[in-house]
Amino acid sequence: MQTRDQIQAQADPRRWSALALLCVANFMVIMDTSIIGVALPAIKDALGYSQDSLQWVFNAYVIFFGGLLLLGGRLSDLFGQRTIFLWGFAILTASSLLAGLAWNDAVLNTGRALQGFGSALIAPAALTLVMMLFGRNPQELGRALGYWGASAAAGGSAGVFLGGVITEWLSWQWTFLINVPVGLLVLLVAPRLLTEGMRRRGSLDIVGATLATAALVLIVYGIVTADHNGWGAPTTVWTLAAGGGLLILFLISQAVKREPLVPLGIFRAPNLAVGNLSLMLLAGAWIPLWYFLNLYLQQVLNYSAFGGGVALLPMTLLIAVFMIFIMGKWIGKLGVKPNLVLGLLVLSGSLFLFYGYTPVQGNFLLNVLPASLLGALGMSLAYIPATMTAMSGAKPEEAGLASGLASTSYQIGSAISLAVMVAIAASATSSYGAGEASIALNHGFQLAFFWSGIVALAGALIALVFIRTPNIR
């Protein structure tokens, strides 16, 4: 096991090859949240899901991914990043095989939940390894995080595209089975490319991990099902109340425990709290943009699943080019805060364009492409600075915890905001009155775009006011 001084003393000659492997991991983790979207009707017919229960193909993954990320970060600190990364990929690969071979809805839901668990181990360990490999060189770190951010954005968009291709020309099972050969390849190559990372002594806070995970699972569960059960329904109210109560108990336990899962003092690190809030709001604007744009293309403009995936490719290409080749230089010249604020403002502008200029008889070149490219530009500008802000003030021995917090913030922001925006869209659609279905649907989508734009605007204002620039460049 390498010491901190050894890690900082010299750059790992395999760092760029290791980064490529870590970006593949990041791509897979994010892709697994989106690849099944266009396959849902086929899954419903094959396994006998009801319309209401079909949501669990998506929610089982997101809930366990977001709910277990903090535990994954702590485990990577205690047992080493490479070890936890490999365990995560082993679980993800096995659970993907289970999901692909699922013979009923319960088995598929179990496979998806286990996929979320594996991804929760992978994500914080992988991001910590990126920071360790490139943290001693700010210019290289900016470039490396550009590749990292591009792999995440590409995973989200490529999931939609690949899901359409696979579902149309193969079968829905391959949206899960595609992970198996990639996972086996990663397990074969990773021990040769990845450094062991750092390991700190300590004990695992089982009580804290249980409380935190249960609280997050209940809160996310209550929110993502509220649009089906109703926000005032007893099941929604009691689920959210129970989650809130467990969260309070978790915070109390962390304040009094000798070796807590999350030392609350970490939030005193410069910019860490506001960085995590910025990531949460960025995800809360970006994920609804991607989600409702896909629905607008398919359900209003009547694109096929494959055509909708192709329509999202310009966004993916812009994000990849901008994050890889431009963002490192811009961060070096302008600093983190200006890029983050500008990115969130640009993203909000994109969402407001979608709100005002997405008619039922819309045109891709006029009504979709300009606003989608503007949104991709905003995401490109904001993602890396938000991630750097969320991790910049953490101590080296708390890197796994900080990356777990950052990833948790992004996933929980995604789940909470998307659930709220889906509820807004559904309410607006149902109250629109009699008329053409596509008009009512589009009305709901437009309101979801508007309120997502408000989320991005709030993020820009919070970053502008609360980020202290001397601590990060």
Protein Blocks (a to p, Z undefined) as FASTA:
>chain_A
ZZfklmmmpccfklmmmmmmmmmmmmmmmmmmmmmmmmmmmmmmmnopafklmmmmmmmm
mmmmmmmmmmmmmmmmmnojklmmmmmmmmmmmmmmmmmmpcbfklmmmmmmmmmmmmmm
mmmmmmmmmmmmmmmmmklmmmmmmmmmmmmmmmmmmmmmmmmmmmmmmcfklmmmmmmm
mmmmmmmmmmmmpcgbjadeddddfklmmmmmmmmmmmmmmmmmmmmnopkbmklmmmmm
mmmmmmmmmmmmmmmpmbdfblfklmmpghklmmmmmmmmmmmmmmmmmmmmmmmmmmmn
opafklmmmmmmmmmmmmmmmmmmmmmmmmmmnommlmmmmmmmmmmmmmmmmmmmccfk
bcfklmmmmmmmmmmmmmmmmmmmmmmmmmmmpcfklmmmmmmmmmmmmmmmmmmmmmmm
mmmmmmmmmmnogcdfklmmmmmmmmmmmmmmmmmmmmmmmmmmmpcfklpZZ
